[in-house]
Amino acid sequence: MQAQVEIGFDQLVQLVKRLPQTQWTKLKQEVEMPPVVDQEREDFRNFLLNGPTFSKKQLDTIADTRKKIDEWRTI
């Protein structure tokens, strides 16, 4: 079970200021750590950004084919 609580920034700052020194140090280290990267998601992102694309000639061929199919359907 999960519970979500909406806390304003000022309230969060006040809560953090009340932490004992050991917890404050732990929190500071955790916040300063770089975010963990989901490698599978990153690989997929790279695949999409570096994947194959259509050339101008291929796009023109597709457009021409669509036009011809539309003309054929209206006959």
DSSP file (Angstrom, degrees, kcal/mol; ACC not computed):
  #  RESIDUE AA STRUCTURE BP1 BP2  ACC     N-H-->O    O-->H-N    N-H-->O    O-->H-N    TCO  KAPPA ALPHA  PHI   PSI    X-CA   Y-CA   Z-CA
    1    1 A M              0   0    0      0, 0.0     2,-0.4     0, 0.0     0, 0.0   0.000 360.0 360.0 360.0 137.2    0.0    0.0    0.0
    2    2 A Q        -     0   0    0      2,-0.0     2,-0.4     0, 0.0     0, 0.0  -0.912 360.0-163.7-118.6 144.9    1.3    3.5   -0.9
    3    3 A A        -     0   0    0     -2,-0.4     2,-0.4     2,-0.0     0, 0.0  -0.991   7.0-155.3-125.5 136.2    0.3    6.8    0.6
    4    4 A Q        -     0   0    0     -2,-0.4     2,-0.4     2,-0.0    -2,-0.0  -0.916   7.2-168.7-112.5 137.9    1.1   10.1   -1.1
    5    5 A V        -     0   0    0     -2,-0.4     2,-0.7     2,-0.0    -2,-0.0  -0.990  17.7-137.9-126.6 130.2    1.4   13.3    0.8
    6    6 A E        +     0   0    0     -2,-0.4     2,-0.4     0, 0.0    -2,-0.0  -0.781  28.8 178.1 -87.3 117.5    1.5   16.7   -0.8
    7    7 A I        -     0   0    0     -2,-0.7    -2,-0.0     4,-0.0     2,-0.0  -0.980  24.3-128.9-123.5 131.4    4.2   18.8    1.0
    8    8 A G     >  -     0   0    0     -2,-0.4     4,-2.3     1,-0.1     5,-0.2  -0.322  27.1-110.7 -71.5 160.9    5.1   22.3    0.1
    9    9 A F  H  > S+     0   0    0      1,-0.2     4,-2.4     2,-0.2     5,-0.2   0.910 118.0  51.1 -60.8 -43.7    8.7   23.2   -0.5
   10   10 A D  H  > S+     0   0    0      1,-0.2     4,-2.1     2,-0.2    -1,-0.2   0.896 110.0  49.9 -62.2 -39.7    8.9   25.4    2.6
   11   11 A Q  H  > S+     0   0    0      2,-0.2     4,-2.3     1,-0.2    -1,-0.2   0.902 109.7  51.6 -64.3 -40.4    7.4   22.6    4.8
   12   12 A L  H  X S+     0   0    0     -4,-2.3     4,-2.5     2,-0.2    -2,-0.2   0.911 108.6  50.9 -62.1 -43.3   10.0   20.2    3.3
   13   13 A V  H  X S+     0   0    0     -4,-2.4     4,-2.3     1,-0.2    -1,-0.2   0.918 110.0  49.9 -61.1 -43.8   12.8   22.5    4.2
   14   14 A Q  H  X S+     0   0    0     -4,-2.1     4,-0.9     1,-0.2    -1,-0.2   0.893 111.0  49.3 -63.4 -39.9   11.5   22.8    7.8
   15   15 A L  H >< S+     0   0    0     -4,-2.3     3,-0.6     1,-0.2     4,-0.3   0.912 111.5  48.9 -64.3 -42.5   11.3   19.1    8.1
   16   16 A V  H >< S+     0   0    0     -4,-2.5     3,-1.6     1,-0.2    -2,-0.2   0.882 105.4  57.7 -66.5 -37.7   14.8   18.6    6.8
   17   17 A K  H 3< S+     0   0    0     -4,-2.3    -1,-0.2     1,-0.3    -2,-0.2   0.757 102.1  56.9 -64.2 -23.3   16.2   21.2    9.2
   18   18 A R  T << S+     0   0    0     -4,-0.9    -1,-0.3    -3,-0.6    -2,-0.2   0.497  82.4 113.4 -86.6  -3.8   14.8   19.2   12.1
   19   19 A L  S <  S-     0   0    0     -3,-1.6    -3,-0.0    -4,-0.3     2,-0.0  -0.365  75.5-107.6 -67.5 145.8   16.7   16.1   11.2
   20   20 A P     >  -     0   0    0      0, 0.0     4,-2.7     0, 0.0     3,-0.2  -0.338  37.1-102.8 -65.2 158.5   19.5   14.9   13.5
   21   21 A Q  H  > S+     0   0    0      1,-0.2     4,-2.5     2,-0.2     5,-0.2   0.853 120.0  52.2 -54.8 -41.1   23.0   15.3   12.1
   22   22 A T  H  > S+     0   0    0      1,-0.2     4,-2.1     2,-0.2    -1,-0.2   0.919 113.5  43.1 -65.4 -42.4   23.5   11.7   11.1
   23   23 A Q  H  > S+     0   0    0     -3,-0.2     4,-2.8     2,-0.2    -2,-0.2   0.873 112.3  54.3 -70.4 -35.5   20.3   11.6    9.2
   24   24 A W  H  X S+     0   0    0     -4,-2.7     4,-2.6     2,-0.2    -2,-0.2   0.921 109.8  47.3 -62.0 -43.9   21.0   15.0    7.6
   25   25 A T  H  X S+     0   0    0     -4,-2.5     4,-2.3    -5,-0.2    -2,-0.2   0.913 112.9  48.9 -63.6 -43.3   24.4   13.7    6.4
   26   26 A K  H  X S+     0   0    0     -4,-2.1     4,-2.2     2,-0.2    -2,-0.2   0.916 112.8  47.6 -62.0 -44.7   22.8   10.6    5.0
   27   27 A L  H  X S+     0   0    0     -4,-2.8     4,-2.6     2,-0.2     5,-0.2   0.914 110.6  51.7 -63.6 -43.6   20.1   12.6    3.2
   28   28 A K  H  X S+     0   0    0     -4,-2.6     4,-2.0     1,-0.2    -1,-0.2   0.906 110.5  48.2 -61.1 -43.0   22.7   15.0    1.8
   29   29 A Q  H  X S+     0   0    0     -4,-2.3     4,-0.9     1,-0.2    -1,-0.2   0.909 112.4  49.4 -63.2 -41.8   24.8   12.1    0.4
   30   30 A E  H  < S+     0   0    0     -4,-2.2     3,-0.5     1,-0.2    -2,-0.2   0.904 112.2  47.2 -64.7 -42.2   21.7   10.5   -1.1
   31   31 A V  H  < S+     0   0    0     -4,-2.6    -1,-0.2     1,-0.2    -2,-0.2   0.859 110.9  51.6 -69.5 -35.4   20.5   13.8   -2.7
   32   32 A E  H  < S+     0   0    0     -4,-2.0    -1,-0.2    -5,-0.2    -2,-0.2   0.613  86.8 102.7 -79.9 -11.5   24.0   14.5   -4.1
   33   33 A M  S  < S-     0   0    0     -4,-0.9     3,-0.1    -3,-0.5    -3,-0.0  -0.469  84.2-106.6 -69.5 141.2   24.4   11.1   -5.7
   34   34 A P        -     0   0    0      0, 0.0    -1,-0.1     0, 0.0     3,-0.1  -0.394  45.7 -93.6 -65.3 147.7   23.8   11.1   -9.5
   35   35 A P        -     0   0    0      0, 0.0     2,-0.3     0, 0.0    -4,-0.0  -0.277  40.9-107.1 -62.8 146.7   20.4    9.5  -10.5
   36   36 A V        -     0   0    0     -3,-0.1     2,-0.5     1,-0.0    -3,-0.0  -0.598  33.2-136.7 -75.6 130.8   20.5    5.8  -11.3
   37   37 A V        -     0   0    0     -2,-0.3     2,-1.0    -3,-0.1     3,-0.1  -0.776   8.1-131.5 -94.1 128.8   20.1    5.3  -15.1
   38   38 A D     >  -     0   0    0     -2,-0.5     4,-2.5     1,-0.2     5,-0.2  -0.698  20.7-159.8 -76.7 104.6   17.7    2.6  -16.2
   39   39 A Q  H  > S+     0   0    0     -2,-1.0     4,-2.7     1,-0.2     5,-0.2   0.851  86.6  53.1 -61.3 -38.2   20.0    0.9  -18.8
   40   40 A E  H  > S+     0   0    0      2,-0.2     4,-2.1     1,-0.2    -1,-0.2   0.919 111.9  45.5 -63.7 -42.3   17.2   -0.8  -20.7
   41   41 A R  H  > S+     0   0    0      2,-0.2     4,-2.5     1,-0.2    -2,-0.2   0.904 113.1  50.3 -66.1 -41.4   15.4    2.5  -21.1
   42   42 A E  H  X S+     0   0    0     -4,-2.5     4,-2.5     2,-0.2    -2,-0.2   0.897 109.7  50.8 -64.4 -40.7   18.6    4.3  -22.1
   43   43 A D  H  X S+     0   0    0     -4,-2.7     4,-2.3     2,-0.2    -1,-0.2   0.912 111.2  48.3 -62.0 -43.0   19.4    1.6  -24.7
   44   44 A F  H  X S+     0   0    0     -4,-2.1     4,-2.4     2,-0.2    -2,-0.2   0.903 110.6  51.5 -64.3 -41.6   15.9    1.9  -26.1
   45   45 A R  H  X S+     0   0    0     -4,-2.5     4,-2.4     1,-0.2    -2,-0.2   0.932 111.2  47.3 -60.7 -46.4   16.3    5.7  -26.3
   46   46 A N  H  X S+     0   0    0     -4,-2.5     4,-2.2     1,-0.2    -1,-0.2   0.884 109.7  53.9 -63.5 -38.4   19.6    5.4  -28.1
   47   47 A F  H  X S+     0   0    0     -4,-2.3     4,-0.8     1,-0.2    -1,-0.2   0.929 111.1  45.7 -60.6 -45.5   18.1    2.9  -30.5
   48   48 A L  H  < S+     0   0    0     -4,-2.4     3,-0.3     1,-0.2    -2,-0.2   0.906 115.8  45.2 -65.7 -41.0   15.2    5.3  -31.4
   49   49 A L  H  < S+     0   0    0     -4,-2.4    -1,-0.2     1,-0.2    -2,-0.2   0.809 124.3  32.9 -73.7 -28.4   17.6    8.2  -31.8
   50   50 A N  H  < S+     0   0    0     -4,-2.2    -1,-0.2    -5,-0.2    -2,-0.2   0.304  94.3 116.9-110.6   8.4   20.1    6.4  -33.8
   51   51 A G  S  < S-     0   0    0     -4,-0.8    -3,-0.1    -3,-0.3    -4,-0.0  -0.080  75.6 -71.2 -72.8 175.1   17.9    4.0  -35.7
   52   52 A P        -     0   0    0      0, 0.0     2,-0.3     0, 0.0    -1,-0.2  -0.300  49.1-165.6 -67.9 150.1   17.3    3.9  -39.4
   53   53 A T        -     0   0    0     -3,-0.1     2,-0.2    -2,-0.0    -3,-0.0  -0.909  25.5 -98.5-131.7 161.0   15.4    6.6  -41.1
   54   54 A F        -     0   0    0     -2,-0.3     2,-0.1     1,-0.1     3,-0.0  -0.537  34.6-129.6 -77.8 144.3   13.8    7.0  -44.6
   55   55 A S     >  -     0   0    0     -2,-0.2     4,-2.3     1,-0.1     5,-0.2  -0.425  28.5-104.7 -82.7 168.0   15.7    8.9  -47.2
   56   56 A K  H  > S+     0   0    0      1,-0.2     4,-2.3     2,-0.2     5,-0.2   0.894 123.3  53.1 -59.8 -40.6   14.0   11.7  -49.2
   57   57 A K  H  > S+     0   0    0      1,-0.2     4,-2.2     2,-0.2    -1,-0.2   0.913 108.8  48.6 -62.8 -43.4   13.7    9.3  -52.2
   58   58 A Q  H  > S+     0   0    0      2,-0.2     4,-2.4     1,-0.2    -1,-0.2   0.902 111.0  50.2 -64.5 -40.8   12.0    6.6  -50.1
   59   59 A L  H  X S+     0   0    0     -4,-2.3     4,-2.4     1,-0.2    -1,-0.2   0.894 110.2  50.3 -64.3 -39.3    9.6    9.2  -48.7
   60   60 A D  H  X S+     0   0    0     -4,-2.3     4,-2.5     2,-0.2    -1,-0.2   0.897 110.0  50.6 -64.2 -40.1    8.8   10.4  -52.2
   61   61 A T  H  X S+     0   0    0     -4,-2.2     4,-2.5     2,-0.2    -2,-0.2   0.913 110.9  48.6 -63.4 -43.6    8.1    6.8  -53.3
   62   62 A I  H  X S+     0   0    0     -4,-2.4     4,-2.6     2,-0.2    -2,-0.2   0.923 112.3  48.5 -62.5 -45.0    5.8    6.2  -50.3
   63   63 A A  H  X S+     0   0    0     -4,-2.4     4,-2.2     1,-0.2    -2,-0.2   0.909 112.6  48.2 -62.7 -42.2    3.9    9.5  -51.0
   64   64 A D  H  X S+     0   0    0     -4,-2.5     4,-2.4     2,-0.2    -2,-0.2   0.909 111.4  50.2 -64.3 -42.4    3.6    8.6  -54.7
   65   65 A T  H  X S+     0   0    0     -4,-2.5     4,-2.5     2,-0.2    -2,-0.2   0.916 110.4  49.4 -62.9 -43.8    2.4    5.0  -53.9
   66   66 A R  H  X S+     0   0    0     -4,-2.6     4,-2.6     1,-0.2    -1,-0.2   0.913 110.1  51.5 -61.0 -42.2   -0.2    6.4  -51.5
   67   67 A K  H  X S+     0   0    0     -4,-2.2     4,-2.2     1,-0.2    -2,-0.2   0.923 111.0  47.5 -61.2 -44.1   -1.4    8.8  -54.1
   68   68 A K  H  X S+     0   0    0     -4,-2.4     4,-2.3     2,-0.2    -2,-0.2   0.883 111.2  50.8 -66.0 -38.8   -1.8    6.0  -56.7
   69   69 A I  H  X S+     0   0    0     -4,-2.5     4,-2.3     2,-0.2    -1,-0.2   0.915 110.1  50.2 -64.3 -42.6   -3.7    3.8  -54.2
   70   70 A D  H  X S+     0   0    0     -4,-2.6     4,-1.1     1,-0.2    -2,-0.2   0.902 111.3  48.5 -62.1 -40.7   -6.1    6.7  -53.4
   71   71 A E  H  < S+     0   0    0     -4,-2.2     4,-0.4     1,-0.2     3,-0.4   0.908 111.0  50.7 -65.0 -41.1   -6.7    7.2  -57.1
   72   72 A W  H >< S+     0   0    0     -4,-2.3     3,-1.0     1,-0.2    -2,-0.2   0.875 107.4  53.6 -63.9 -38.8   -7.3    3.5  -57.6
   73   73 A R  H 3< S+     0   0    0     -4,-2.3    -1,-0.2     1,-0.2    -2,-0.2   0.770 106.0  53.1 -70.1 -24.6   -9.8    3.4  -54.7
   74   74 A T  T 3<        0   0    0     -4,-1.1    -1,-0.2    -3,-0.4    -2,-0.2   0.503 360.0 360.0 -90.3  -2.5  -11.9    6.2  -56.2
   75   75 A I    <         0   0    0     -3,-1.0    -1,-0.2    -4,-0.4    -2,-0.1   0.484 360.0 360.0 -78.2 360.0  -12.2    4.5  -59.6
